Amino acid sequence: MVICPRCGQPSLYAPSNPARPFCSMRCKDVDFGAWANEEYRVPDESAPLADDDAEAN
């Protein structure tokens, strides 16, 4: 058993659960919708471009 990353309920992590690691297809679909709507973001840790560099590109 694992915890569903969407709702926090226990979820069976086995081939018999097509929604794994989610507890249901609903949680899987809601999570996919959040990705599609760009609700999850990866932080950008790169250095900001200087004004001179931005004009050169």
C-alpha positions in Angstrom: 0.0 0.0 0.0 1.1 3.6 -0.7 -0.6 6.9 -0.1 -2.5 8.4 -3.0 -0.5 11.6 -4.0 -3.8 13.4 -4.8 -6.2 12.6 -1.9 -4.0 10.9 0.7 -6.0 7.7 0.9 -4.3 4.3 0.9 -3.8 3.0 -2.6 -2.8 -0.5 -3.7 0.5 -0.3 -5.7 0.1 -3.4 -7.8 -0.5 -4.3 -11.5 -4.2 -4.9 -10.6 -4.6 -1.1 -9.9 -4.5 0.6 -13.3 -4.5 4.0 -11.6 -1.4 3.4 -9.5 0.0 5.2 -7.6 -3.4 6.9 -7.4 -6.3 5.3 -5.5 -8.7 5.7 -8.4 -9.0 6.9 -12.0 -10.7 10.0 -10.7 -7.6 11.0 -8.7 -5.4 10.1 -11.6 -7.5 12.3 -14.0 -7.6 15.2 -11.5 -3.9 15.1 -11.2 -3.4 15.0 -15.0 -5.7 18.0 -15.3 -3.6 19.9 -12.8 -0.5 19.2 -14.9 -2.3 20.2 -18.1 -3.4 23.5 -16.5 0.2 24.1 -15.4 -0.7 24.1 -11.7 2.5 22.3 -10.9 5.7 24.1 -11.7 9.4 23.2 -11.5 11.4 26.0 -10.0 13.9 27.7 -12.4 17.1 28.1 -10.5 19.1 29.4 -13.5 20.7 32.8 -13.2 18.6 35.6 -14.7 19.9 37.0 -18.0 21.5 40.5 -17.9 19.8 43.1 -20.2 22.8 43.0 -22.5 22.6 39.2 -22.9 18.8 39.4 -23.6 19.4 41.9 -26.5 22.1 39.7 -28.0 19.7 36.8 -28.4 
